Amino acid sequence: CTTNKEVKMDLKDRNLRILNFTSWSVNGAISSVILKAYYKNCKTYFMSYRRPDEMTKTMIEESDKIDVVIFTNIAPTQSRDFVKNFKKPVVIFDHHENANWWKTLGNKDYHVNQDYSGAMMVYMYYKRFMADLERYYDVTLLADDFELWKLKDLRSFHFNTLFWKSENPYTFIKRWSAGGKLALTQSEKDILTEHVRDWKLYYESLAQLRLGYNGRMITANEYQAEISKQMDLEGVNYFLLYHPKSNYITLRSCTAVIDCKEILEKMNVFTAQSNVGVIPCKNLDEAKTICAQVEKNVLAHVPKEA
């Protein structure tokens, strides 16, 4: 079959039929909102790294109904050959380090850049062809601030919270993109007040296991962003967050000394980035075993004087 590298297309054509895979996050959602505002026919699927088979199945089923596949704020890591050789053109907008492999192929339609979030890359690309997209600039800036963990704008953390609390995330994003200054409704203020109160109570109840080189293991299904921010505030060097409902562990590094990619490659996990990695896990006992192995690898990895 013809590979997507050999297919010519004009992304400026608003009549293209788009199949969009995006991350289930405020950044991924804003990316898809921008694509839907630009293209007249855009179908979005939220994608997970842990279920690549669903992505490939959807691409095969939709192949005769679409012109282009666009990945936003996420890039295939486990089905690369399938995607690279797909019979329709493929475009990627992603900032994650595990997307860097796509840059090595030299395809101008693979936009990978750690300086901008996926949503910001989508915005900057399409704003050149449609001035009306400027209404999404403020929300994209907030999402970029949160996604890249800059947290320079105090509103970005609250914006992310409200996104997850909203009944319809798309309606929420569109309301915040309607123009004028971004302002909270009274109900949104009440939601944030309640959220802060509930988070404090939740964190106080969490069982934490202290690890060598100032690490932590935490078991929690909620408040992932809040936990990450709290770990930063407490000066933790790294932490493992076990998600019982989803059966995986997130390893996050809070210092340049610890490289999650190097730590996890010793455990045959090859999808991590320097600051974060995800490890499949069946239960709490296995989580503790993985935690002990990560701690051992960290202590062997860091310089003795660190």
Salt bridges, closest charged atoms under 4 A:
ASP10 OD1 - LYS12 NZ 3.28
GLU54 OE2 - ARG51 NE 3.29
GLU61 OE2 - LYS57 NZ 2.76
GLU62 OE2 - LYS43 NZ 3.25
ASP64 OD1 - LYS87 NZ 3.39
ASP67 OD1 - ARG17 NH2 2.99
ASP94 OD1 - HIS96 ND1 2.71
ASP109 OD1 - LYS108 NZ 3.52
ASP132 OD2 - ARG135 NH1 2.15
ASP144 OD2 - LYS150 NZ 2.89
GLU147 OE2 - HIS95 NE2 2.92
GLU147 OE2 - HIS96 NE2 3.57
ASP153 OD2 - ARG155 NH2 2.89
GLU188 OE2 - ARG175 NH2 2.52
ASP198 OD1 - ARG197 NH2 3.16
GLU226 OE2 - HIS195 NE2 2.71
GLU234 OE1 - ARG216 NH1 2.94
GLU262 OE1 - HIS301 ND1 3.49
GLU265 OE2 - LYS261 NZ 2.78
